[in-house]
Amino acid sequence: MRLSRYFLPVLKENPSEAQIVSHRLMLRAGMIKQSSAGIYSWLPMGFKVLRKIENIVHEEQMRAGHIPMQMPTIQSADLWRESGRYDDYGEEMLRIKDRHDHDMLFTPTAEELITDIVRSHVKSYKDLPLTMYQIQWKFRDERRPRFGVMRGREFYMKDGYNFDLTKEDALHAYNRHLVSYLRTYERMGLQAIPMRADSGPIGGDDTHEFLVLAETGESEVFYDSTVTDLSFGDRDIDYDNVEQCAAIMEEFTTKYARTDETHDEALFNEVPEDRRKVARGIEVGQIFYFGTKYSDALGATVQGADGKNQALHMGSHGIGVSRLLGAIIEASHDDNGIIWPEGVTPFHCGIVNLKQGDEAADGACEDLYKQLTNAGLEPLYDDRNERAGGKFATMDLIGLPWRITVGPRGLKNGVVELTSRRTGESEELAPADAVAKVIAIYENHRVVGL
């Protein structure tokens, strides 16, 4: 993409309404624009990153054997009354009426709706296990929406639901989700720590939240510092292997890590003092096992091998896709702007032309742009007739991981400059070598990621 043809309304000054880094940088980098309190338009670059995050979530969900689907954003209140949650959910639920005076609601979550689908079509134990998920816009009418996409009213979310015959099978689904989430977050350049948490209005006794450590986190967290040494890496996983998933679950959850809601001071004090840490965390996902709560309420049963009907064991699993974008920025930025991890960057490499209109510089930039594009990468070529300082400031603000700088002086010596946004380190390379290095970085990243 040529920056002269792209819609990127960057701001030079910090917006007064932005209280945290991610909100400030998303507004300054032209990624979002507020429509009303807690509701945003996603401008081209913000939308581009949102899709990158969504694609990683899809890939890891399907790798784990989960089936994508789509449910409506508007639900009938009848199912929620049947489950008993319509009056219990609270004021966050946006309740509406249609023209026929039927009570409706804008989906905050979909346990009732998916249970109704399954009870209508799944009749035998032979149809199990079954896990389906969707990625969809949700709405919760927050009393005080703030912090940009971190605590908005409208948000983009992956919500998945498993249906199993026994508690043991459902707990394997729980462990499988934990493993798939760890893979998902690491591919985005994040370390999300699984922490024992409170289930809230979803219900159930077994639940883990995934939190990214950040000063602006809304939750206070207490943890053994050694949990931050755990890395999922590129280990080979068989998601059907009950023992392997359970072992990974134990590896990542045995060390103390809890939110303020479930913190146990006595247990925490058993951790060696030099390893006891207190910090803030951003929730980016949560998994639940809640047994037969919804299947009992809605009559979702199957015929077992003994011919008797039995209620389905269920769990639900959410990832805040739009919230993740803010969490990544909170975890990866500096004073100059965003620093995108390679897995979610909107463009793989920036190209800066130091002297637009110079025949040699223009030609070299065009050649670099063509080579990177032909290699399947998406470069962003700053071909504007702007001062070099302004071009560098824009590139730092929007945070592309790599930048190739082209100028007449370097070209006379046969080199361009390749710069890492994360480290700030630069090296002079022949144009072909700079292209080859960028291609190799992303080829290696794809191998590790997939």
PAGU-295046 format. One line per field, with one value per residue (C-alpha): residue in three letters; chain; z, x, y. Coordinates in Angstrom, 3 decimals, always signed. Each point is the difference from the previous one (the first is absolute). Example, Ala and Ser with C-alpha at 12.3 -4.5 7.8 and 13.67 -1.06 7.14 Angstrom:
2
res	[ALA / SER]
chain	[A / A]
pz	[+7.800 / -0.660]
px	[+12.300 / +1.370]
py	[-4.500 / +3.440]
***
This chain:
450
res	[MET / ARG / LEU / SER / ARG / TYR / PHE / LEU / PRO / VAL / LEU / LYS / GLU / ASN / PRO / SER / GLU / ALA / GLN / ILE / VAL / SER / HIS / ARG / LEU / MET / LEU / ARG / ALA / GLY / MET / ILE / LYS / GLN / SER / SER / ALA / GLY / ILE / TYR / SER / TRP / LEU / PRO / MET / GLY / PHE / LYS / VAL / LEU / ARG / LYS / ILE / GLU / ASN / ILE / VAL / HIS / GLU / GLU / GLN / MET / ARG / ALA / GLY / HIS / ILE / PRO / MET / GLN / MET / PRO / THR / ILE / GLN / SER / ALA / ASP / LEU / TRP / ARG / GLU / SER / GLY / ARG / TYR / ASP / ASP / TYR / GLY / GLU / GLU / MET / LEU / ARG / ILE / LYS / ASP / ARG / HIS / ASP / HIS / ASP / MET / LEU / PHE / THR / PRO / THR / ALA / GLU / GLU / LEU / ILE / THR / ASP / ILE / VAL / ARG / SER / HIS / VAL / LYS / SER / TYR / LYS / ASP / LEU / PRO / LEU / THR / MET / TYR / GLN / ILE / GLN / TRP / LYS / PHE / ARG / ASP / GLU / ARG / ARG / PRO / ARG / PHE / GLY / VAL / MET / ARG / GLY / ARG / GLU / PHE / TYR / MET / LYS / ASP / GLY / TYR / ASN / PHE / ASP / LEU / THR / LYS / GLU / ASP / ALA / LEU / HIS / ALA / TYR / ASN / ARG / HIS / LEU / VAL / SER / TYR / LEU / ARG / THR / TYR / GLU / ARG / MET / GLY / LEU / GLN / ALA / ILE / PRO / MET / ARG / ALA / ASP / SER / GLY / PRO / ILE / GLY / GLY / ASP / ASP / THR / HIS / GLU / PHE / LEU / VAL / LEU / ALA / GLU / THR / GLY / GLU / SER / GLU / VAL / PHE / TYR / ASP / SER / THR / VAL / THR / ASP / LEU / SER / PHE / GLY / ASP / ARG / ASP / ILE / ASP / TYR / ASP / ASN / VAL / GLU / GLN / CYS / ALA / ALA / ILE / MET / GLU / GLU / PHE / THR / THR / LYS / TYR / ALA / ARG / THR / ASP / GLU / THR / HIS / ASP / GLU / ALA / LEU / PHE / ASN / GLU / VAL / PRO / GLU / ASP / ARG / ARG / LYS / VAL / ALA / ARG / GLY / ILE / GLU / VAL / GLY / GLN / ILE / PHE / TYR / PHE / GLY / THR / LYS / TYR / SER / ASP / ALA / LEU / GLY / ALA / THR / VAL / GLN / GLY / ALA / ASP / GLY / LYS / ASN / GLN / ALA / LEU / HIS / MET / GLY / SER / HIS / GLY / ILE / GLY / VAL / SER / ARG / LEU / LEU / GLY / ALA / ILE / ILE / GLU / ALA / SER / HIS / ASP / ASP / ASN / GLY / ILE / ILE / TRP / PRO / GLU / GLY / VAL / THR / PRO / PHE / HIS / CYS / GLY / ILE / VAL / ASN / LEU / LYS / GLN / GLY / ASP / GLU / ALA / ALA / ASP / GLY / ALA / CYS / GLU / ASP / LEU / TYR / LYS / GLN / LEU / THR / ASN / ALA / GLY / LEU / GLU / PRO / LEU / TYR / ASP / ASP / ARG / ASN / GLU / ARG / ALA / GLY / GLY / LYS / PHE / ALA / THR / MET / ASP / LEU / ILE / GLY / LEU / PRO / TRP / ARG / ILE / THR / VAL / GLY / PRO / ARG / GLY / LEU / LYS / ASN / GLY / VAL / VAL / GLU / LEU / THR / SER / ARG / ARG / THR / GLY / GLU / SER / GLU / GLU / LEU / ALA / PRO / ALA / ASP / ALA / VAL / ALA / LYS / VAL / ILE / ALA / ILE / TYR / GLU / ASN / HIS / ARG / VAL / VAL / GLY / LEU]
chain	[A / A / A / A / A / A / A / A / A / A / A / A / A / A / A / A / A / A / A / A / A / A / A / A / A / A / A / A / A / A / A / A / A / A / A / A / A / A / A / A / A / A / A / A / A / A / A / A / A / A / A / A / A / A / A / A / A / A / A / A / A / A / A / A / A / A / A / A / A / A / A / A / A / A / A / A / A / A / A / A / A / A / A / A / A / A / A / A / A / A / A / A / A / A / A / A / A / A / A / A / A / A / A / A / A / A / A / A / A / A / A / A / A / A / A / A / A / A / A / A / A / A / A / A / A / A / A / A / A / A / A / A / A / A / A / A / A / A / A / A / A / A / A / A / A / A / A / A / A / A / A / A / A / A / A / A / A / A / A / A / A / A / A / A / A / A / A / A / A / A / A / A / A / A / A / A / A / A / A / A / A / A / A / A / A / A / A / A / A / A / A / A / A / A / A / A / A / A / A / A / A / A / A / A / A / A / A / A / A / A / A / A / A / A / A / A / A / A / A / A / A / A / A / A / A / A / A / A / A / A / A / A / A / A / A / A / A / A / A / A / A / A / A / A / A / A / A / A / A / A / A / A / A / A / A / A / A / A / A / A / A / A / A / A / A / A / A / A / A / A / A / A / A / A / A / A / A / A / A / A / A / A / A / A / A / A / A / A / A / A / A / A / A / A / A / A / A / A / A / A / A / A / A / A / A / A / A / A / A / A / A / A / A / A / A / A / A / A / A / A / A / A / A / A / A / A / A / A / A / A / A / A / A / A / A / A / A / A / A / A / A / A / A / A / A / A / A / A / A / A / A / A / A / A / A / A / A / A / A / A / A / A / A / A / A / A / A / A / A / A / A / A / A / A / A / A / A / A / A / A / A / A / A / A / A / A / A / A / A / A / A / A / A / A / A / A / A / A / A / A / A / A / A / A / A / A / A / A / A / A / A / A / A / A / A / A / A / A / A / A / A / A / A / A / A / A / A / A / A / A / A / A / A / A / A / A / A / A / A / A / A / A / A / A / A / A / A / A / A / A]
pz	[+0.000 / -0.856 / +2.887 / -2.389 / -0.965 / +3.462 / +2.601 / +3.099 / +1.936 / +2.536 / +2.765 / +1.193 / +3.443 / +2.728 / +0.146 / +3.308 / +0.447 / -0.124 / +3.485 / -0.824 / -2.520 / -2.329 / -0.342 / -0.599 / -2.608 / -1.823 / -0.410 / -0.961 / -2.498 / -1.732 / +0.920 / +1.585 / +0.368 / +2.746 / -1.209 / +3.447 / +3.529 / -0.127 / -3.697 / -2.755 / -3.743 / -1.007 / -2.581 / -2.647 / +1.993 / +3.180 / -1.984 / -1.657 / +3.360 / +1.311 / -2.930 / +0.643 / +3.589 / -1.087 / -2.520 / +2.648 / +2.297 / -2.828 / -0.909 / +3.568 / +0.674 / -3.101 / +0.765 / +3.312 / -1.857 / +0.719 / -2.585 / -1.069 / -0.354 / +0.346 / +2.213 / -0.075 / +1.961 / +1.028 / +2.156 / +1.339 / +3.725 / +0.217 / +0.139 / +2.692 / +2.066 / -0.467 / +1.382 / +2.803 / -1.032 / -1.566 / +3.277 / +1.628 / -2.635 / +1.067 / -1.674 / -2.325 / -2.194 / -2.645 / -0.017 / -2.952 / -1.476 / -3.629 / -1.810 / +1.249 / +3.607 / +0.437 / +2.532 / -1.720 / +1.007 / -1.595 / +0.552 / +2.906 / -0.182 / -1.560 / +2.371 / -0.309 / -3.778 / -0.686 / +2.507 / -1.818 / -3.307 / +1.441 / +1.811 / -3.311 / -2.033 / +2.231 / +1.324 / +0.487 / +1.890 / -3.366 / -1.082 / +2.772 / +0.817 / -1.721 / +0.229 / -2.088 / +0.081 / -1.621 / -0.265 / +0.211 / +1.208 / +3.520 / +2.118 / +3.733 / +1.240 / +2.245 / +2.491 / -0.524 / -3.307 / -0.072 / -1.118 / -3.676 / -1.269 / +3.354 / +1.674 / -2.701 / -0.332 / -3.440 / -0.401 / -2.313 / +1.719 / -0.634 / +2.050 / -0.140 / +1.612 / +0.625 / +0.504 / +1.517 / +1.455 / +3.278 / +2.346 / -0.890 / -3.700 / +0.718 / +2.090 / -2.914 / -2.138 / +2.702 / -0.101 / -3.795 / -0.029 / +2.426 / -2.299 / -3.111 / +1.738 / +1.051 / -3.622 / -1.151 / +2.330 / -0.674 / -3.738 / +0.715 / +1.924 / +3.384 / +3.173 / +1.505 / +3.435 / +0.880 / +3.385 / +2.225 / -0.213 / +0.885 / -2.450 / +0.394 / -1.799 / -2.227 / +2.955 / +0.940 / +2.386 / -2.473 / -1.799 / -1.015 / -1.271 / -2.257 / +0.989 / -1.600 / +2.529 / -0.532 / +2.235 / -1.308 / +0.690 / +1.656 / +2.267 / +2.822 / -0.364 / +2.360 / -1.459 / +0.339 / -2.190 / -1.529 / -1.971 / -2.260 / -1.004 / -1.532 / -3.790 / -2.238 / -2.916 / -3.015 / +1.846 / -1.976 / +1.431 / -0.571 / +1.182 / +0.225 / +2.464 / +3.426 / +1.948 / -2.004 / +0.332 / +3.722 / +0.480 / -1.716 / +2.067 / +3.182 / -1.155 / -0.558 / +2.976 / +2.971 / +0.941 / +1.908 / -2.262 / +0.966 / -0.488 / +2.926 / -0.025 / +0.890 / +1.755 / +3.034 / +2.190 / +1.923 / -3.179 / -1.465 / +3.069 / -0.677 / -3.119 / +0.749 / +0.833 / -2.819 / -2.503 / +1.313 / -2.412 / -0.018 / -3.214 / -2.290 / -2.797 / -3.106 / -0.544 / -3.593 / +0.334 / +2.332 / -0.015 / +2.037 / +0.892 / +1.428 / -0.185 / -0.814 / +1.068 / -3.401 / -1.309 / +3.114 / -0.326 / -3.735 / -0.182 / -2.134 / +0.306 / -2.094 / +0.102 / +1.553 / -0.879 / +2.623 / -1.740 / +2.758 / -0.517 / +1.729 / +0.176 / -1.949 / +1.781 / -1.309 / +0.073 / -1.686 / -1.091 / -0.990 / -1.536 / -0.254 / -3.575 / -0.026 / +3.581 / -1.017 / -2.359 / +2.890 / +2.220 / -2.609 / -0.147 / +3.800 / +0.098 / -3.005 / -0.454 / +0.792 / +0.236 / -3.794 / -0.680 / -0.533 / -0.484 / -1.818 / +0.370 / -3.417 / +0.344 / +0.062 / -1.696 / -2.524 / -2.499 / +0.050 / -0.846 / -0.514 / -2.879 / +0.516 / -2.975 / +1.322 / -3.210 / -1.897 / -3.621 / -0.148 / -2.909 / +1.710 / +3.334 / -1.669 / -2.133 / +2.915 / +2.126 / -2.838 / -0.403 / +3.735 / +0.054 / -2.936 / +1.420 / +3.414 / -1.540 / -2.352 / +3.053 / +1.494 / +2.506 / +0.451 / +0.085 / +0.773 / -2.250 / +1.296 / -3.353 / +1.304 / -0.774 / +3.680 / +2.076 / +1.134 / +3.670 / -0.521 / -1.847 / +2.780 / +2.647 / -1.835 / -0.345 / +3.689 / +0.981 / -2.011 / +1.149 / -2.977 / +1.152 / -2.842 / -2.039 / -3.120 / -0.490 / -3.471 / -0.799 / -2.810 / +2.180 / +0.993 / -3.521 / -1.247 / +2.285 / -1.095 / +3.320 / +1.755 / +3.752 / +1.715 / +3.473 / +2.724 / +1.663 / +3.220 / +0.566 / -2.070 / -1.490 / -3.652 / -2.539 / -3.488 / -2.598 / -3.741 / -1.004 / -1.028 / +3.324 / +1.981 / -1.847 / +0.556 / +3.735 / +0.406 / -1.977 / +2.157 / +3.217 / -1.001 / -1.485 / +3.307 / +1.889 / -2.059 / +0.563 / +3.765 / +0.072 / -1.955]
px	[+0.000 / +1.197 / -0.532 / -1.023 / -3.017 / -0.861 / -2.374 / +2.154 / -1.171 / +2.853 / -0.063 / +3.048 / -1.382 / -1.239 / -3.836 / -1.228 / -2.638 / +2.518 / +0.983 / +2.208 / +2.754 / -1.932 / -2.928 / +2.338 / +2.107 / -2.966 / -1.507 / +3.312 / +0.818 / -3.358 / -1.272 / -3.352 / -2.441 / -2.581 / -3.591 / -1.591 / +1.035 / +1.742 / -0.805 / +2.593 / +0.386 / +2.960 / +1.995 / +2.056 / +3.163 / -1.871 / -2.308 / +3.023 / +1.571 / -3.377 / -0.211 / +3.553 / -0.931 / -3.258 / +1.786 / +2.423 / -2.928 / -1.764 / +3.117 / +0.660 / -3.636 / -0.243 / +3.364 / -1.536 / -2.944 / -2.588 / -2.666 / -0.720 / -3.582 / -1.966 / -2.958 / -2.128 / +0.921 / -3.644 / -1.543 / -3.483 / -0.386 / -1.992 / +3.082 / +1.561 / -3.178 / +0.057 / +3.546 / -0.783 / +2.624 / -2.172 / -0.678 / +3.288 / +2.415 / -0.269 / -0.018 / +2.897 / -2.491 / -1.533 / -3.689 / -2.161 / -3.444 / -0.821 / -3.034 / -2.142 / +0.871 / +2.107 / +2.820 / +3.364 / +3.610 / +3.329 / +2.275 / +2.458 / +0.702 / -1.752 / -0.198 / -3.785 / -0.091 / +2.637 / -1.638 / -3.311 / +1.691 / +1.617 / -3.129 / -1.859 / +2.481 / +2.262 / -1.839 / +2.588 / +3.270 / +1.450 / -0.225 / +2.408 / +2.404 / -0.930 / +1.570 / -1.202 / +1.045 / -0.632 / +1.755 / -2.613 / -0.760 / -1.437 / -1.486 / +0.087 / -1.357 / +2.895 / -0.914 / +3.337 / +1.569 / +3.624 / +3.496 / -0.948 / -0.458 / +1.153 / -3.334 / -2.483 / -3.673 / +0.259 / +2.785 / +1.120 / +0.212 / +0.614 / -2.406 / +0.116 / -2.109 / +0.751 / -2.539 / +1.117 / -1.526 / +1.936 / +1.785 / +3.316 / -0.568 / -1.000 / +3.123 / +2.096 / -1.745 / +0.916 / +3.656 / -0.028 / -1.222 / +2.687 / +2.661 / -1.508 / -0.187 / +3.651 / +0.963 / -2.244 / +1.485 / +3.614 / -0.559 / -1.034 / +3.182 / -1.756 / +0.545 / -3.443 / +0.035 / -2.883 / -1.389 / -2.693 / -2.946 / -3.632 / -2.621 / -2.397 / -3.378 / +1.191 / +0.057 / +1.978 / +2.829 / +2.853 / +1.252 / +3.287 / +0.582 / +2.945 / +1.689 / +2.748 / +2.073 / -0.252 / +0.018 / -3.414 / -1.647 / -3.414 / +0.699 / +2.486 / +1.848 / +2.126 / +2.425 / +3.128 / +2.577 / +1.064 / -3.273 / +1.437 / +2.764 / -2.485 / -0.063 / -2.170 / +2.433 / -0.340 / -0.677 / -2.036 / -3.485 / -2.559 / -3.217 / -1.726 / +2.644 / -1.639 / +3.211 / +2.055 / -2.566 / -0.407 / +3.788 / +0.263 / -2.939 / +1.807 / +3.284 / -1.566 / -2.387 / +1.681 / +2.064 / -1.907 / -1.751 / -3.316 / -2.038 / -1.032 / -3.434 / +1.392 / +3.235 / +0.856 / +2.564 / +0.901 / +0.772 / +1.859 / +2.238 / +1.133 / +1.787 / +3.612 / +0.047 / +2.362 / -2.444 / -3.205 / -1.097 / -2.958 / -0.864 / -2.829 / -1.364 / -2.173 / -2.484 / +0.141 / -1.963 / -1.798 / -1.011 / -2.788 / -1.285 / -3.517 / -1.251 / -3.687 / -1.174 / -1.397 / -0.833 / -2.123 / -1.787 / -0.646 / -0.494 / +3.058 / +0.388 / +1.290 / -0.619 / +2.965 / +1.420 / -2.327 / -3.050 / -0.666 / -0.152 / +2.616 / +0.741 / +2.957 / +3.093 / +0.977 / +2.624 / +0.488 / +3.165 / +0.534 / +2.779 / -0.359 / +1.173 / -0.380 / +1.284 / +3.105 / +0.977 / +0.099 / +1.817 / +2.715 / +0.635 / +0.050 / +2.616 / +2.015 / +0.674 / +2.480 / -0.077 / -0.106 / -2.921 / -1.135 / +2.362 / -1.945 / +1.052 / +0.568 / -3.063 / -2.541 / +1.692 / -2.254 / +2.876 / +3.100 / +2.515 / +0.073 / +1.902 / +1.099 / +1.163 / +2.238 / -0.108 / -3.220 / +0.511 / +3.617 / +0.194 / +2.328 / -1.886 / -3.407 / +1.192 / +1.572 / -3.146 / -2.195 / +2.264 / -0.040 / -3.777 / -0.367 / +2.353 / -1.670 / -3.460 / +0.974 / +1.264 / -3.498 / +0.721 / -1.846 / +2.366 / -1.142 / +1.869 / +0.134 / +0.080 / -1.286 / +1.842 / +0.708 / +3.097 / +2.031 / -0.636 / -3.756 / +0.250 / +2.087 / -2.433 / -2.939 / +1.782 / +0.916 / -3.554 / -1.700 / +2.623 / +0.860 / +2.661 / +2.459 / +0.839 / +2.131 / +1.315 / +1.104 / +1.991 / +2.269 / +3.130 / -0.416 / -0.850 / +3.275 / +1.701 / -2.384 / -1.845 / -3.289 / -0.636 / -2.016 / -1.260 / -1.680 / -2.823 / +0.351 / +3.736 / +0.665 / +3.041 / +0.808 / +2.289 / +1.003 / -0.679 / -0.211 / -3.663 / -0.311 / +1.490 / -2.410 / -2.933 / +1.358 / +0.402 / -3.544 / -1.382 / +1.990 / -1.302 / -3.605 / +0.576 / +1.527 / -2.867 / -2.578 / +1.758 / +0.048 / -3.548 / -1.611]
py	[+0.000 / +3.517 / +2.374 / +2.778 / -2.138 / -1.323 / +1.411 / +0.474 / +3.098 / +0.223 / +2.613 / +1.922 / +0.833 / -2.326 / -0.037 / +1.415 / -2.714 / -2.881 / -1.171 / -2.998 / -0.719 / -2.302 / +2.402 / +2.936 / -1.807 / -1.520 / +3.459 / +1.613 / -2.782 / +0.438 / -3.478 / +0.868 / +2.885 / +0.207 / -0.112 / +0.267 / -0.924 / -3.386 / -0.551 / +0.469 / -0.008 / -2.138 / +1.937 / -1.851 / -0.678 / -0.913 / -2.265 / -1.610 / -0.931 / -1.174 / -2.432 / -1.241 / -0.813 / -1.614 / -2.233 / -1.278 / -0.814 / -1.850 / -1.989 / -1.121 / -0.848 / -2.155 / -1.586 / -1.121 / -1.567 / +2.665 / +0.818 / +3.600 / +1.237 / +3.237 / +0.892 / +3.174 / +3.110 / +0.513 / -2.738 / -0.649 / +0.493 / -3.254 / -2.253 / +2.178 / -0.207 / -3.773 / -0.163 / +2.436 / +2.557 / +2.708 / +1.801 / -1.008 / +1.319 / +3.620 / +3.394 / -0.854 / -1.891 / +2.281 / -0.938 / +1.064 / -0.670 / -0.679 / +1.450 / -2.896 / +0.894 / -3.138 / +0.264 / -0.252 / +0.600 / +0.843 / -2.994 / +0.294 / -3.774 / -3.005 / -2.981 / -0.162 / +0.316 / -2.652 / -2.374 / +0.422 / -0.865 / -3.115 / -1.232 / +0.215 / -2.030 / -2.090 / -3.058 / -2.745 / -0.429 / -1.012 / +3.666 / +1.035 / +1.563 / +3.257 / +3.448 / +2.948 / +3.638 / +3.354 / +3.345 / +2.715 / +3.499 / +0.080 / +2.762 / +0.623 / +3.284 / +1.001 / +2.699 / +1.774 / -1.038 / +1.149 / -0.854 / -0.228 / -3.558 / -1.395 / +0.698 / +0.925 / -0.813 / -1.605 / -2.547 / -2.803 / -3.358 / -3.664 / -2.092 / -3.797 / -2.712 / -3.663 / -2.790 / -3.293 / -3.144 / -0.044 / +2.343 / -1.654 / +0.675 / +3.607 / +0.575 / -1.271 / +2.648 / +2.538 / -1.043 / -0.027 / +3.572 / +1.089 / -1.459 / +1.589 / +3.384 / -0.167 / -0.631 / +2.849 / +2.600 / -0.969 / +0.367 / +3.583 / +0.703 / -0.096 / -1.958 / -0.484 / -1.636 / -2.382 / +1.019 / -1.459 / +2.358 / +0.604 / -1.271 / +2.940 / -0.250 / -2.865 / -2.398 / -3.092 / -0.814 / -0.529 / +3.074 / +1.604 / +3.506 / +0.806 / +3.227 / +2.038 / +1.931 / +3.758 / +3.071 / +1.046 / -3.368 / +0.149 / -3.011 / -0.339 / -3.300 / -2.069 / -2.509 / -2.081 / +1.760 / -3.327 / -0.152 / +2.693 / -2.434 / -2.441 / -0.052 / -2.111 / +0.183 / -2.253 / -3.264 / -2.511 / -0.514 / -2.727 / +1.625 / -3.389 / -1.185 / +0.355 / -0.587 / +2.491 / +2.806 / -0.699 / +0.099 / +3.398 / +1.241 / -1.042 / +1.509 / +3.414 / +0.124 / -1.681 / +3.065 / +2.665 / +2.514 / +1.559 / +3.127 / +2.153 / -1.685 / -3.442 / +0.970 / -2.164 / +1.765 / -3.167 / -1.944 / +2.962 / +0.170 / -3.576 / +1.323 / +0.992 / +3.712 / +0.961 / -1.552 / +1.606 / +2.720 / +2.392 / +1.832 / +1.093 / -2.149 / +0.351 / -2.809 / -1.274 / -3.245 / -2.381 / -3.663 / -1.611 / -3.454 / +0.265 / -3.581 / -0.444 / +3.481 / +0.975 / -3.459 / -0.655 / +3.338 / -0.365 / -3.775 / -0.796 / -3.752 / -2.879 / -3.705 / -1.766 / -3.424 / -1.514 / +1.456 / +2.534 / +3.757 / +2.106 / +3.704 / +1.342 / +1.306 / +3.407 / +2.694 / +3.354 / +1.757 / +3.615 / +2.082 / +3.771 / +0.536 / +3.797 / +0.255 / -1.956 / +2.792 / +2.435 / -2.516 / -0.526 / +3.754 / +0.273 / -2.769 / +1.180 / +3.727 / +2.741 / +3.778 / +0.307 / -2.311 / -3.567 / -2.951 / -2.734 / -3.635 / -1.592 / -2.238 / +2.835 / +2.949 / +1.781 / +0.228 / -2.155 / +2.721 / +3.741 / +1.587 / +3.607 / +2.055 / +2.786 / +2.007 / -0.368 / +1.050 / -1.162 / -2.425 / -2.492 / +0.059 / -0.311 / -2.886 / -1.865 / +0.387 / -1.249 / -3.025 / -0.779 / +0.360 / -2.380 / -2.642 / -0.055 / -0.130 / -2.831 / -1.925 / +0.096 / +2.775 / +3.285 / +2.988 / +3.539 / +2.426 / +3.571 / +1.744 / +3.331 / +3.198 / +0.606 / +0.736 / -3.020 / +0.787 / -0.129 / -3.303 / -1.553 / +1.280 / -1.567 / -3.340 / -0.019 / +0.912 / -2.747 / -2.494 / -2.211 / -2.518 / +0.766 / +3.077 / +0.347 / +3.536 / +1.043 / +3.146 / +1.282 / -0.058 / -3.640 / -1.057 / +1.487 / -2.535 / -2.760 / -0.284 / +0.678 / +0.026 / -2.760 / +0.955 / -2.051 / +1.919 / -2.024 / +0.463 / +3.114 / -1.704 / +0.708 / -1.610 / +0.962 / -2.664 / -0.301 / +0.426 / -3.663 / -1.115 / +2.195 / -1.539 / -3.519 / +0.622 / +1.297 / -2.945 / -2.446 / +1.585 / -0.531 / -3.450 / -1.079 / +1.626 / -1.877 / -3.339 / +0.559 / +1.326 / -2.776]
***
